[in-house]
Amino acid sequence: MLTRAELAGAVLLTDDRDASRMAGRKSLTSWDTTRLLADFHFSGDLEWEEARQALQRMDDAGRGVRIPASYQEFIQG
């Protein structure tokens, strides 16, 4: 993955914390679902309350997502 030119600038999307840490050790950018939803929010495509509700539904379904405690935490990534 580190040698494939077509993946330059790619972002690994995972809620697996071990995979995220491994990516970081390899200098790869990784986002979890919360960070992805925050990006949608920053672009004006998603309101905070919609993001919070989606994360809550995912958590209720056992998806193991990170749910920010506040809007401030959400926008800080």
mmCIF file of the N, C-alpha and C atoms, coordinates in Angstrom:
data_MODEL
# 
_entry.id   MODEL 
# 
loop_
_atom_site.group_PDB 
_atom_site.id 
_atom_site.type_symbol 
_atom_site.label_atom_id 
_atom_site.label_alt_id 
_atom_site.label_comp_id 
_atom_site.label_asym_id 
_atom_site.label_entity_id 
_atom_site.label_seq_id 
_atom_site.pdbx_PDB_ins_code 
_atom_site.Cartn_x 
_atom_site.Cartn_y 
_atom_site.Cartn_z 
_atom_site.occupancy 
_atom_site.B_iso_or_equiv 
_atom_site.pdbx_formal_charge 
_atom_site.auth_seq_id 
_atom_site.auth_comp_id 
_atom_site.auth_asym_id 
_atom_site.auth_atom_id 
_atom_site.pdbx_PDB_model_num 
ATOM 1   N N  . MET A 1 1  ? 0.821   -1.183 0.000  1.00 0.00 ? 1  MET A N  1 
ATOM 2   C CA . MET A 1 1  ? 0.000   0.000  0.000  1.00 0.00 ? 1  MET A CA 1 
ATOM 3   C C  . MET A 1 1  ? 0.873   1.258  0.000  1.00 0.00 ? 1  MET A C  1 
ATOM 4   N N  . LEU A 1 2  ? 2.010   1.196  0.672  1.00 0.00 ? 2  LEU A N  1 
ATOM 5   C CA . LEU A 1 2  ? 2.869   2.367  0.744  1.00 0.00 ? 2  LEU A CA 1 
ATOM 6   C C  . LEU A 1 2  ? 3.583   2.638  -0.564 1.00 0.00 ? 2  LEU A C  1 
ATOM 7   N N  . THR A 1 3  ? 3.598   1.681  -1.464 1.00 0.00 ? 3  THR A N  1 
ATOM 8   C CA . THR A 1 3  ? 4.325   1.861  -2.722 1.00 0.00 ? 3  THR A CA 1 
ATOM 9   C C  . THR A 1 3  ? 3.412   2.017  -3.926 1.00 0.00 ? 3  THR A C  1 
ATOM 10  N N  . ARG A 1 4  ? 2.133   2.026  -3.739 1.00 0.00 ? 4  ARG A N  1 
ATOM 11  C CA . ARG A 1 4  ? 1.197   2.151  -4.861 1.00 0.00 ? 4  ARG A CA 1 
ATOM 12  C C  . ARG A 1 4  ? 0.880   3.606  -5.111 1.00 0.00 ? 4  ARG A C  1 
ATOM 13  N N  . ALA A 1 5  ? 1.365   4.137  -6.210 1.00 0.00 ? 5  ALA A N  1 
ATOM 14  C CA . ALA A 1 5  ? 1.218   5.558  -6.529 1.00 0.00 ? 5  ALA A CA 1 
ATOM 15  C C  . ALA A 1 5  ? -0.243  5.985  -6.583 1.00 0.00 ? 5  ALA A C  1 
ATOM 16  N N  . GLU A 1 6  ? -1.130  5.130  -7.039 1.00 0.00 ? 6  GLU A N  1 
ATOM 17  C CA . GLU A 1 6  ? -2.535  5.499  -7.157 1.00 0.00 ? 6  GLU A CA 1 
ATOM 18  C C  . GLU A 1 6  ? -3.208  5.698  -5.796 1.00 0.00 ? 6  GLU A C  1 
ATOM 19  N N  . LEU A 1 7  ? -2.544  5.278  -4.733 1.00 0.00 ? 7  LEU A N  1 
ATOM 20  C CA . LEU A 1 7  ? -3.109  5.449  -3.394 1.00 0.00 ? 7  LEU A CA 1 
ATOM 21  C C  . LEU A 1 7  ? -2.506  6.643  -2.652 1.00 0.00 ? 7  LEU A C  1 
ATOM 22  N N  . ALA A 1 8  ? -1.658  7.398  -3.311 1.00 0.00 ? 8  ALA A N  1 
ATOM 23  C CA . ALA A 1 8  ? -1.067  8.581  -2.677 1.00 0.00 ? 8  ALA A CA 1 
ATOM 24  C C  . ALA A 1 8  ? -2.177  9.530  -2.244 1.00 0.00 ? 8  ALA A C  1 
ATOM 25  N N  . GLY A 1 9  ? -2.130  9.966  -1.014 1.00 0.00 ? 9  GLY A N  1 
ATOM 26  C CA . GLY A 1 9  ? -3.138  10.871 -0.483 1.00 0.00 ? 9  GLY A CA 1 
ATOM 27  C C  . GLY A 1 9  ? -4.419  10.190 -0.045 1.00 0.00 ? 9  GLY A C  1 
ATOM 28  N N  . ALA A 1 10 ? -4.479  8.878  -0.110 1.00 0.00 ? 10 ALA A N  1 
ATOM 29  C CA . ALA A 1 10 ? -5.684  8.138  0.277  1.00 0.00 ? 10 ALA A CA 1 
ATOM 30  C C  . ALA A 1 10 ? -5.890  8.194  1.788  1.00 0.00 ? 10 ALA A C  1 
ATOM 31  N N  . VAL A 1 11 ? -7.117  7.976  2.194  1.00 0.00 ? 11 VAL A N  1 
ATOM 32  C CA . VAL A 1 11 ? -7.472  7.938  3.607  1.00 0.00 ? 11 VAL A CA 1 
ATOM 33  C C  . VAL A 1 11 ? -8.063  6.562  3.900  1.00 0.00 ? 11 VAL A C  1 
ATOM 34  N N  . LEU A 1 12 ? -7.530  5.909  4.925  1.00 0.00 ? 12 LEU A N  1 
ATOM 35  C CA . LEU A 1 12 ? -8.068  4.636  5.386  1.00 0.00 ? 12 LEU A CA 1 
ATOM 36  C C  . LEU A 1 12 ? -9.237  4.938  6.304  1.00 0.00 ? 12 LEU A C  1 
ATOM 37  N N  . LEU A 1 13 ? -10.396 4.402  6.003  1.00 0.00 ? 13 LEU A N  1 
ATOM 38  C CA . LEU A 1 13 ? -11.584 4.604  6.835  1.00 0.00 ? 13 LEU A CA 1 
ATOM 39  C C  . LEU A 1 13 ? -11.810 3.342  7.653  1.00 0.00 ? 13 LEU A C  1 
ATOM 40  N N  . THR A 1 14 ? -11.672 3.463  8.976  1.00 0.00 ? 14 THR A N  1 
ATOM 41  C CA . THR A 1 14 ? -11.849 2.313  9.849  1.00 0.00 ? 14 THR A CA 1 
ATOM 42  C C  . THR A 1 14 ? -12.247 2.758  11.252 1.00 0.00 ? 14 THR A C  1 
ATOM 43  N N  . ASP A 1 15 ? -13.072 1.969  11.895 1.00 0.00 ? 15 ASP A N  1 
ATOM 44  C CA . ASP A 1 15 ? -13.391 2.187  13.303 1.00 0.00 ? 15 ASP A CA 1 
ATOM 45  C C  . ASP A 1 15 ? -12.612 1.217  14.182 1.00 0.00 ? 15 ASP A C  1 
ATOM 46  N N  . ASP A 1 16 ? -11.732 0.445  13.575 1.00 0.00 ? 16 ASP A N  1 
ATOM 47  C CA . ASP A 1 16 ? -10.870 -0.496 14.294 1.00 0.00 ? 16 ASP A CA 1 
ATOM 48  C C  . ASP A 1 16 ? -9.670  0.292  14.826 1.00 0.00 ? 16 ASP A C  1 
ATOM 49  N N  . ARG A 1 17 ? -9.619  0.464  16.121 1.00 0.00 ? 17 ARG A N  1 
ATOM 50  C CA . ARG A 1 17 ? -8.569  1.301  16.716 1.00 0.00 ? 17 ARG A CA 1 
ATOM 51  C C  . ARG A 1 17 ? -7.172  0.732  16.488 1.00 0.00 ? 17 ARG A C  1 
ATOM 52  N N  . ASP A 1 18 ? -7.032  -0.584 16.512 1.00 0.00 ? 18 ASP A N  1 
ATOM 53  C CA . ASP A 1 18 ? -5.719  -1.185 16.246 1.00 0.00 ? 18 ASP A CA 1 
ATOM 54  C C  . ASP A 1 18 ? -5.277  -0.908 14.815 1.00 0.00 ? 18 ASP A C  1 
ATOM 55  N N  . ALA A 1 19 ? -6.196  -1.024 13.866 1.00 0.00 ? 19 ALA A N  1 
ATOM 56  C CA . ALA A 1 19 ? -5.864  -0.738 12.466 1.00 0.00 ? 19 ALA A CA 1 
ATOM 57  C C  . ALA A 1 19 ? -5.486  0.728  12.292 1.00 0.00 ? 19 ALA A C  1 
ATOM 58  N N  . SER A 1 20 ? -6.166  1.592  12.986 1.00 0.00 ? 20 SER A N  1 
ATOM 59  C CA . SER A 1 20 ? -5.867  3.021  12.909 1.00 0.00 ? 20 SER A CA 1 
ATOM 60  C C  . SER A 1 20 ? -4.470  3.318  13.461 1.00 0.00 ? 20 SER A C  1 
ATOM 61  N N  . ARG A 1 21 ? -4.133  2.699  14.589 1.00 0.00 ? 21 ARG A N  1 
ATOM 62  C CA . ARG A 1 21 ? -2.791  2.890  15.164 1.00 0.00 ? 21 ARG A CA 1 
ATOM 63  C C  . ARG A 1 21 ? -1.716  2.352  14.226 1.00 0.00 ? 21 ARG A C  1 
ATOM 64  N N  . MET A 1 22 ? -1.970  1.208  13.618 1.00 0.00 ? 22 MET A N  1 
ATOM 65  C CA . MET A 1 22 ? -1.000  0.633  12.680 1.00 0.00 ? 22 MET A CA 1 
ATOM 66  C C  . MET A 1 22 ? -0.807  1.568  11.483 1.00 0.00 ? 22 MET A C  1 
ATOM 67  N N  . ALA A 1 23 ? -1.885  2.113  10.972 1.00 0.00 ? 23 ALA A N  1 
ATOM 68  C CA . ALA A 1 23 ? -1.799  3.049  9.853  1.00 0.00 ? 23 ALA A CA 1 
ATOM 69  C C  . ALA A 1 23 ? -0.958  4.254  10.244 1.00 0.00 ? 23 ALA A C  1 
ATOM 70  N N  . GLY A 1 24 ? -1.175  4.757  11.441 1.00 0.00 ? 24 GLY A N  1 
ATOM 71  C CA . GLY A 1 24 ? -0.401  5.889  11.919 1.00 0.00 ? 24 GLY A CA 1 
ATOM 72  C C  . GLY A 1 24 ? 1.083   5.589  11.993 1.00 0.00 ? 24 GLY A C  1 
ATOM 73  N N  . ARG A 1 25 ? 1.420   4.377  12.421 1.00 0.00 ? 25 ARG A N  1 
ATOM 74  C CA . ARG A 1 25 ? 2.835   3.979  12.484 1.00 0.00 ? 25 ARG A CA 1 
ATOM 75  C C  . ARG A 1 25 ? 3.448   3.903  11.092 1.00 0.00 ? 25 ARG A C  1 
ATOM 76  N N  . LYS A 1 26 ? 2.617   3.671  10.085 1.00 0.00 ? 26 LYS A N  1 
ATOM 77  C CA . LYS A 1 26 ? 3.080   3.606  8.694  1.00 0.00 ? 26 LYS A CA 1 
ATOM 78  C C  . LYS A 1 26 ? 2.923   4.946  7.982  1.00 0.00 ? 26 LYS A C  1 
ATOM 79  N N  . SER A 1 27 ? 2.605   5.985  8.740  1.00 0.00 ? 27 SER A N  1 
ATOM 80  C CA . SER A 1 27 ? 2.415   7.348  8.211  1.00 0.00 ? 27 SER A CA 1 
ATOM 81  C C  . SER A 1 27 ? 1.273   7.436  7.206  1.00 0.00 ? 27 SER A C  1 
ATOM 82  N N  . LEU A 1 28 ? 0.243   6.617  7.420  1.00 0.00 ? 28 LEU A N  1 
ATOM 83  C CA . LEU A 1 28 ? -0.957  6.669  6.593  1.00 0.00 ? 28 LEU A CA 1 
ATOM 84  C C  . LEU A 1 28 ? -2.037  7.446  7.334  1.00 0.00 ? 28 LEU A C  1 
ATOM 85  N N  . THR A 1 29 ? -2.832  8.159  6.601  1.00 0.00 ? 29 THR A N  1 
ATOM 86  C CA . THR A 1 29 ? -3.941  8.899  7.188  1.00 0.00 ? 29 THR A CA 1 
ATOM 87  C C  . THR A 1 29 ? -5.122  7.959  7.378  1.00 0.00 ? 29 THR A C  1 
ATOM 88  N N  . SER A 1 30 ? -5.682  7.967  8.575  1.00 0.00 ? 30 SER A N  1 
ATOM 89  C CA . SER A 1 30 ? -6.882  7.159  8.813  1.00 0.00 ? 30 SER A CA 1 
ATOM 90  C C  . SER A 1 30 ? -7.921  8.008  9.522  1.00 0.00 ? 30 SER A C  1 
ATOM 91  N N  . TRP A 1 31 ? -9.149  7.777  9.174  1.00 0.00 ? 31 TRP A N  1 
ATOM 92  C CA . TRP A 1 31 ? -10.294 8.445  9.796  1.00 0.00 ? 31 TRP A CA 1 
ATOM 93  C C  . TRP A 1 31 ? -11.234 7.380  10.320 1.00 0.00 ? 31 TRP A C  1 
ATOM 94  N N  . ASP A 1 32 ? -11.902 7.691  11.425 1.00 0.00 ? 32 ASP A N  1 
ATOM 95  C CA . ASP A 1 32 ? -13.001 6.837  11.869 1.00 0.00 ? 32 ASP A CA 1 
ATOM 96  C C  . ASP A 1 32 ? -14.315 7.446  11.362 1.00 0.00 ? 32 ASP A C  1 
ATOM 97  N N  . THR A 1 33 ? -15.400 6.777  11.617 1.00 0.00 ? 33 THR A N  1 
ATOM 98  C CA . THR A 1 33 ? -16.700 7.246  11.125 1.00 0.00 ? 33 THR A CA 1 
ATOM 99  C C  . THR A 1 33 ? -17.017 8.642  11.647 1.00 0.00 ? 33 THR A C  1 
ATOM 100 N N  . THR A 1 34 ? -16.679 8.907  12.895 1.00 0.00 ? 34 THR A N  1 
ATOM 101 C CA . THR A 1 34 ? -16.945 10.224 13.468 1.00 0.00 ? 34 THR A CA 1 
ATOM 102 C C  . THR A 1 34 ? -16.207 11.309 12.702 1.00 0.00 ? 34 THR A C  1 
ATOM 103 N N  . ARG A 1 35 ? -14.957 11.060 12.367 1.00 0.00 ? 35 ARG A N  1 
ATOM 104 C CA . ARG A 1 35 ? -14.169 12.041 11.605 1.00 0.00 ? 35 ARG A CA 1 
ATOM 105 C C  . ARG A 1 35 ? -14.754 12.234 10.212 1.00 0.00 ? 35 ARG A C  1 
ATOM 106 N N  . LEU A 1 36 ? -15.208 11.162 9.586  1.00 0.00 ? 36 LEU A N  1 
ATOM 107 C CA . LEU A 1 36 ? -15.825 11.249 8.265  1.00 0.00 ? 36 LEU A CA 1 
ATOM 108 C C  . LEU A 1 36 ? -17.098 12.104 8.318  1.00 0.00 ? 36 LEU A C  1 
ATOM 109 N N  . LEU A 1 37 ? -17.931 11.858 9.320  1.00 0.00 ? 37 LEU A N  1 
ATOM 110 C CA . LEU A 1 37 ? -19.158 12.641 9.461  1.00 0.00 ? 37 LEU A CA 1 
ATOM 111 C C  . LEU A 1 37 ? -18.841 14.106 9.757  1.00 0.00 ? 37 LEU A C  1 
ATOM 112 N N  . ALA A 1 38 ? -17.782 14.363 10.519 1.00 0.00 ? 38 ALA A N  1 
ATOM 113 C CA . ALA A 1 38 ? -17.369 15.748 10.781 1.00 0.00 ? 38 ALA A CA 1 
ATOM 114 C C  . ALA A 1 38 ? -16.960 16.427 9.477  1.00 0.00 ? 38 ALA A C  1 
ATOM 115 N N  . ASP A 1 39 ? -16.303 15.700 8.589  1.00 0.00 ? 39 ASP A N  1 
ATOM 116 C CA . ASP A 1 39 ? -15.925 16.267 7.293  1.00 0.00 ? 39 ASP A CA 1 
ATOM 117 C C  . ASP A 1 39 ? -17.170 16.638 6.487  1.00 0.00 ? 39 ASP A C  1 
ATOM 118 N N  . PHE A 1 40 ? -18.182 15.761 6.503  1.00 0.00 ? 40 PHE A N  1 
ATOM 119 C CA . PHE A 1 40 ? -19.449 16.084 5.841  1.00 0.00 ? 40 PHE A CA 1 
ATOM 120 C C  . PHE A 1 40 ? -20.075 17.331 6.468  1.00 0.00 ? 40 PHE A C  1 
ATOM 121 N N  . HIS A 1 41 ? -19.981 17.428 7.793  1.00 0.00 ? 41 HIS A N  1 
ATOM 122 C CA . HIS A 1 41 ? -20.521 18.593 8.504  1.00 0.00 ? 41 HIS A CA 1 
ATOM 123 C C  . HIS A 1 41 ? -19.804 19.867 8.068  1.00 0.00 ? 41 HIS A C  1 
ATOM 124 N N  . PHE A 1 42 ? -18.486 19.826 8.015  1.00 0.00 ? 42 PHE A N  1 
ATOM 125 C CA . PHE A 1 42 ? -17.708 21.012 7.629  1.00 0.00 ? 42 PHE A CA 1 
ATOM 126 C C  . PHE A 1 42 ? -18.022 21.458 6.206  1.00 0.00 ? 42 PHE A C  1 
ATOM 127 N N  . SER A 1 43 ? -18.375 20.516 5.349  1.00 0.00 ? 43 SER A N  1 
ATOM 128 C CA . SER A 1 43 ? -18.695 20.871 3.961  1.00 0.00 ? 43 SER A CA 1 
ATOM 129 C C  . SER A 1 43 ? -20.148 21.337 3.809  1.00 0.00 ? 43 SER A C  1 
ATOM 130 N N  . GLY A 1 44 ? -20.911 21.300 4.904  1.00 0.00 ? 44 GLY A N  1 
ATOM 131 C CA . GLY A 1 44 ? -22.290 21.771 4.877  1.00 0.00 ? 44 GLY A CA 1 
ATOM 132 C C  . GLY A 1 44 ? -23.305 20.720 4.472  1.00 0.00 ? 44 GLY A C  1 
ATOM 133 N N  . ASP A 1 45 ? -22.870 19.466 4.377  1.00 0.00 ? 45 ASP A N  1 
ATOM 134 C CA . ASP A 1 45 ? -23.759 18.396 3.931  1.00 0.00 ? 45 ASP A CA 1 
ATOM 135 C C  . ASP A 1 45 ? -24.459 17.641 5.060  1.00 0.00 ? 45 ASP A C  1 
ATOM 136 N N  . LEU A 1 46 ? -24.095 17.933 6.309  1.00 0.00 ? 46 LEU A N  1 
ATOM 137 C CA . LEU A 1 46 ? -24.652 17.178 7.429  1.00 0.00 ? 46 LEU A CA 1 
ATOM 138 C C  . LEU A 1 46 ? -24.672 18.064 8.665  1.00 0.00 ? 46 LEU A C  1 
ATOM 139 N N  . GLU A 1 47 ? -25.794 18.093 9.340  1.00 0.00 ? 47 GLU A N  1 
ATOM 140 C CA . GLU A 1 47 ? -25.906 18.843 10.589 1.00 0.00 ? 47 GLU A CA 1 
ATOM 141 C C  . GLU A 1 47 ? -25.376 18.000 11.746 1.00 0.00 ? 47 GLU A C  1 
ATOM 142 N N  . TRP A 1 48 ? -24.929 18.658 12.791 1.00 0.00 ? 48 TRP A N  1 
ATOM 143 C CA . TRP A 1 48 ? -24.394 17.974 13.965 1.00 0.00 ? 48 TRP A CA 1 
ATOM 144 C C  . TRP A 1 48 ? -25.408 16.984 14.529 1.00 0.00 ? 48 TRP A C  1 
ATOM 145 N N  . GLU A 1 49 ? -26.655 17.393 14.655 1.00 0.00 ? 49 GLU A N  1 
ATOM 146 C CA . GLU A 1 49 ? -27.661 16.507 15.240 1.00 0.00 ? 49 GLU A CA 1 
ATOM 147 C C  . GLU A 1 49 ? -27.865 15.261 14.376 1.00 0.00 ? 49 GLU A C  1 
ATOM 148 N N  . GLU A 1 50 ? -27.827 15.402 13.072 1.00 0.00 ? 50 GLU A N  1 
ATOM 149 C CA . GLU A 1 50 ? -27.942 14.241 12.173 1.00 0.00 ? 50 GLU A CA 1 
ATOM 150 C C  . GLU A 1 50 ? -26.761 13.298 12.373 1.00 0.00 ? 50 GLU A C  1 
ATOM 151 N N  . ALA A 1 51 ? -25.584 13.859 12.488 1.00 0.00 ? 51 ALA A N  1 
ATOM 152 C CA . ALA A 1 51 ? -24.385 13.045 12.711 1.00 0.00 ? 51 ALA A CA 1 
ATOM 153 C C  . ALA A 1 51 ? -24.480 12.323 14.047 1.00 0.00 ? 51 ALA A C  1 
ATOM 154 N N  . ARG A 1 52 ? -24.889 13.046 15.091 1.00 0.00 ? 52 ARG A N  1 
ATOM 155 C CA . ARG A 1 52 ? -25.008 12.441 16.420 1.00 0.00 ? 52 ARG A CA 1 
ATOM 156 C C  . ARG A 1 52 ? -26.006 11.287 16.416 1.00 0.00 ? 52 ARG A C  1 
ATOM 157 N N  . GLN A 1 53 ? -27.136 11.493 15.736 1.00 0.00 ? 53 GLN A N  1 
ATOM 158 C CA . GLN A 1 53 ? -28.152 10.436 15.664 1.00 0.00 ? 53 GLN A CA 1 
ATOM 159 C C  . GLN A 1 53 ? -27.633 9.220  14.893 1.00 0.00 ? 53 GLN A C  1 
ATOM 160 N N  . ALA A 1 54 ? -26.933 9.457  13.801 1.00 0.00 ? 54 ALA A N  1 
ATOM 161 C CA . ALA A 1 54 ? -26.382 8.340  13.015 1.00 0.00 ? 54 ALA A CA 1 
ATOM 162 C C  . ALA A 1 54 ? -25.379 7.558  13.849 1.00 0.00 ? 54 ALA A C  1 
ATOM 163 N N  . LEU A 1 55 ? -24.507 8.264  14.568 1.00 0.00 ? 55 LEU A N  1 
ATOM 164 C CA . LEU A 1 55 ? -23.528 7.582  15.423 1.00 0.00 ? 55 LEU A CA 1 
ATOM 165 C C  . LEU A 1 55 ? -24.222 6.798  16.530 1.00 0.00 ? 55 LEU A C  1 
ATOM 166 N N  . GLN A 1 56 ? -25.278 7.364  17.103 1.00 0.00 ? 56 GLN A N  1 
ATOM 167 C CA . GLN A 1 56 ? -26.004 6.660  18.161 1.00 0.00 ? 56 GLN A CA 1 
ATOM 168 C C  . GLN A 1 56 ? -26.646 5.383  17.625 1.00 0.00 ? 56 GLN A C  1 
ATOM 169 N N  . ARG A 1 57 ? -27.243 5.463  16.435 1.00 0.00 ? 57 ARG A N  1 
ATOM 170 C CA . ARG A 1 57 ? -27.849 4.259  15.830 1.00 0.00 ? 57 ARG A CA 1 
ATOM 171 C C  . ARG A 1 57 ? -26.784 3.200  15.568 1.00 0.00 ? 57 ARG A C  1 
ATOM 172 N N  . MET A 1 58 ? -25.627 3.622  15.094 1.00 0.00 ? 58 MET A N  1 
ATOM 173 C CA . MET A 1 58 ? -24.537 2.671  14.843 1.00 0.00 ? 58 MET A CA 1 
ATOM 174 C C  . MET A 1 58 ? -24.064 2.044  16.150 1.00 0.00 ? 58 MET A C  1 
ATOM 175 N N  . ASP A 1 59 ? -23.948 2.857  17.193 1.00 0.00 ? 59 ASP A N  1 
ATOM 176 C CA . ASP A 1 59 ? -23.530 2.335  18.494 1.00 0.00 ? 59 ASP A CA 1 
ATOM 177 C C  . ASP A 1 59 ? -24.573 1.364  19.036 1.00 0.00 ? 59 ASP A C  1 
ATOM 178 N N  . ASP A 1 60 ? -25.844 1.713  18.898 1.00 0.00 ? 60 ASP A N  1 
ATOM 179 C CA . ASP A 1 60 ? -26.926 0.831  19.352 1.00 0.00 ? 60 ASP A CA 1 
ATOM 180 C C  . ASP A 1 60 ? -26.892 -0.508 18.632 1.00 0.00 ? 60 ASP A C  1 
ATOM 181 N N  . ALA A 1 61 ? -26.402 -0.503 17.404 1.00 0.00 ? 61 ALA A N  1 
ATOM 182 C CA . ALA A 1 61 ? -26.308 -1.735 16.614 1.00 0.00 ? 61 ALA A CA 1 
ATOM 183 C C  . ALA A 1 61 ? -25.004 -2.492 16.877 1.00 0.00 ? 61 ALA A C  1 
ATOM 184 N N  . GLY A 1 62 ? -24.226 -2.002 17.839 1.00 0.00 ? 62 GLY A N  1 
ATOM 185 C CA . GLY A 1 62 ? -22.995 -2.703 18.204 1.00 0.00 ? 62 GLY A CA 1 
ATOM 186 C C  . GLY A 1 62 ? -21.825 -2.458 17.265 1.00 0.00 ? 62 GLY A C  1 
ATOM 187 N N  . ARG A 1 63 ? -21.826 -1.353 16.555 1.00 0.00 ? 63 ARG A N  1 
ATOM 188 C CA . ARG A 1 63 ? -20.776 -1.084 15.573 1.00 0.00 ? 63 ARG A CA 1 
ATOM 189 C C  . ARG A 1 63 ? -19.484 -0.535 16.178 1.00 0.00 ? 63 ARG A C  1 
ATOM 190 N N  . GLY A 1 64 ? -19.489 -0.194 17.443 1.00 0.00 ? 64 GLY A N  1 
ATOM 191 C CA . GLY A 1 64 ? -18.271 0.240  18.112 1.00 0.00 ? 64 GLY A CA 1 
ATOM 192 C C  . GLY A 1 64 ? -17.716 1.570  17.637 1.00 0.00 ? 64 GLY A C  1 
ATOM 193 N N  . VAL A 1 65 ? -18.595 2.499  17.293 1.00 0.00 ? 65 VAL A N  1 
ATOM 194 C CA . VAL A 1 65 ? -18.145 3.810  16.841 1.00 0.00 ? 65 VAL A CA 1 
ATOM 195 C C  . VAL A 1 65 ? -17.826 4.712  18.039 1.00 0.00 ? 65 VAL A C  1 
ATOM 196 N N  . ARG A 1 66 ? -17.045 5.704  17.774 1.00 0.00 ? 66 ARG A N  1 
ATOM 197 C CA . ARG A 1 66 ? -16.709 6.709  18.782 1.00 0.00 ? 66 ARG A CA 1 
ATOM 198 C C  . ARG A 1 66 ? -17.780 7.794  18.744 1.00 0.00 ? 66 ARG A C  1 
ATOM 199 N N  . ILE A 1 67 ? -18.411 8.048  19.884 1.00 0.00 ? 67 ILE A N  1 
ATOM 200 C CA . ILE A 1 67 ? -19.440 9.078  19.959 1.00 0.00 ? 67 ILE A CA 1 
ATOM 201 C C  . ILE A 1 67 ? -18.887 10.245 20.767 1.00 0.00 ? 67 ILE A C  1 
ATOM 202 N N  . PRO A 1 68 ? -18.748 11.398 20.134 1.00 0.00 ? 68 PRO A N  1 
ATOM 203 C CA . PRO A 1 68 ? -18.236 12.558 20.861 1.00 0.00 ? 68 PRO A CA 1 
ATOM 204 C C  . PRO A 1 68 ? -19.198 12.979 21.967 1.00 0.00 ? 68 PRO A C  1 
ATOM 205 N N  . ALA A 1 69 ? -18.640 13.465 23.056 1.00 0.00 ? 69 ALA A N  1 
ATOM 206 C CA . ALA A 1 69 ? -19.463 13.884 24.199 1.00 0.00 ? 69 ALA A CA 1 
ATOM 207 C C  . ALA A 1 69 ? -20.134 15.227 23.960 1.00 0.00 ? 69 ALA A C  1 
ATOM 208 N N  . SER A 1 70 ? -19.611 15.990 23.002 1.00 0.00 ? 70 SER A N  1 
ATOM 209 C CA . SER A 1 70 ? -20.157 17.319 22.753 1.00 0.00 ? 70 SER A CA 1 
ATOM 210 C C  . SER A 1 70 ? -19.889 17.722 21.302 1.00 0.00 ? 70 SER A C  1 
ATOM 211 N N  . TYR A 1 71 ? -20.541 18.796 20.885 1.00 0.00 ? 71 TYR A N  1 
ATOM 212 C CA . TYR A 1 71 ? -20.297 19.344 19.563 1.00 0.00 ? 71 TYR A CA 1 
ATOM 213 C C  . TYR A 1 71 ? -18.835 19.768 19.430 1.00 0.00 ? 71 TYR A C  1 
ATOM 214 N N  . GLN A 1 72 ? -18.297 20.378 20.477 1.00 0.00 ? 72 GLN A N  1 
ATOM 215 C CA . GLN A 1 72 ? -16.904 20.827 20.451 1.00 0.00 ? 72 GLN A CA 1 
ATOM 216 C C  . GLN A 1 72 ? -15.956 19.651 20.193 1.00 0.00 ? 72 GLN A C  1 
ATOM 217 N N  . GLU A 1 73 ? -16.190 18.551 20.863 1.00 0.00 ? 73 GLU A N  1 
ATOM 218 C CA . GLU A 1 73 ? -15.362 17.353 20.634 1.00 0.00 ? 73 GLU A CA 1 
ATOM 219 C C  . GLU A 1 73 ? -15.533 16.840 19.210 1.00 0.00 ? 73 GLU A C  1 
ATOM 220 N N  . PHE A 1 74 ? -16.747 16.898 18.699 1.00 0.00 ? 74 PHE A N  1 
ATOM 221 C CA . PHE A 1 74 ? -17.038 16.453 17.333 1.00 0.00 ? 74 PHE A CA 1 
ATOM 222 C C  . PHE A 1 74 ? -16.227 17.250 16.310 1.00 0.00 ? 74 PHE A C  1 
ATOM 223 N N  . ILE A 1 75 ? -16.217 18.567 16.443 1.00 0.00 ? 75 ILE A N  1 
ATOM 224 C CA . ILE A 1 75 ? -15.525 19.369 15.442 1.00 0.00 ? 75 ILE A CA 1 
ATOM 225 C C  . ILE A 1 75 ? -14.009 19.360 15.608 1.00 0.00 ? 75 ILE A C  1 
ATOM 226 N N  . GLN A 1 76 ? -13.533 18.906 16.750 1.00 0.00 ? 76 GLN A N  1 
ATOM 227 C CA . GLN A 1 76 ? -12.092 18.805 16.947 1.00 0.00 ? 76 GLN A CA 1 
ATOM 228 C C  . GLN A 1 76 ? -11.517 17.516 16.392 1.00 0.00 ? 76 GLN A C  1 
ATOM 229 N N  . GLY A 1 77 ? -12.399 16.629 15.951 1.00 0.00 ? 77 GLY A N  1 
ATOM 230 C CA . GLY A 1 77 ? -11.933 15.376 15.351 1.00 0.00 ? 77 GLY A CA 1 
ATOM 231 C C  . GLY A 1 77 ? -11.673 14.352 16.375 1.00 0.00 ? 77 GLY A C  1 
# 
